[in-house]
Amino acid sequence: MVKDITAVKPIKDYQLHLNFEDGIEGIVDLAEIIKFSGIFELLQDLAYFTTVRVNPDLGTTCWENGADFDPVVLYAKIVNHNYQ
């Protein structure tokens, strides 16, 4: 079952602190999982990157240019990181 993101806060560089609806939270470094090309090219500008918000309809992070991430991938990154 997909867990929705309920809160997002940019931390530093390309890191986001995410809260999920089931209480899981953690930090994801998006620079580790994306290439800054195509729709993600604008995210390379840290000022733009920090404009991230939660789209409640999609249950994930998004930016004004339409860039978003699969919450399943973000959830897995946090859960797997906590067990390493």
ChimeraX attribute file (.defattr): number of C-alpha atoms within 10 A of each C-alpha:
attribute: neighborCount
match mode: 1-to-1
recipient: residues
	/A:1	4
	/A:2	12
	/A:3	17
	/A:4	22
	/A:5	25
	/A:6	19
	/A:7	19
	/A:8	20
	/A:9	17
	/A:10	19
	/A:11	13
	/A:12	11
	/A:13	15
	/A:14	17
	/A:15	17
	/A:16	22
	/A:17	16
	/A:18	22
	/A:19	19
	/A:20	20
	/A:21	13
	/A:22	10
	/A:23	9
	/A:24	13
	/A:25	19
	/A:26	17
	/A:27	20
	/A:28	21
	/A:29	18
	/A:30	17
	/A:31	13
	/A:32	9
	/A:33	11
	/A:34	11
	/A:35	13
	/A:36	14
	/A:37	10
	/A:38	8
	/A:39	13
	/A:40	17
	/A:41	12
	/A:42	16
	/A:43	22
	/A:44	15
	/A:45	13
	/A:46	13
	/A:47	11
	/A:48	13
	/A:49	19
	/A:50	18
	/A:51	13
	/A:52	19
	/A:53	18
	/A:54	19
	/A:55	16
	/A:56	13
	/A:57	7
	/A:58	14
	/A:59	19
	/A:60	23
	/A:61	24
	/A:62	19
	/A:63	20
	/A:64	10
	/A:65	11
	/A:66	8
	/A:67	15
	/A:68	18
	/A:69	15
	/A:70	13
	/A:71	18
	/A:72	14
	/A:73	11
	/A:74	23
	/A:75	23
	/A:76	12
	/A:77	17
	/A:78	18
	/A:79	13
	/A:80	9
	/A:81	12
	/A:82	11
	/A:83	6
	/A:84	5
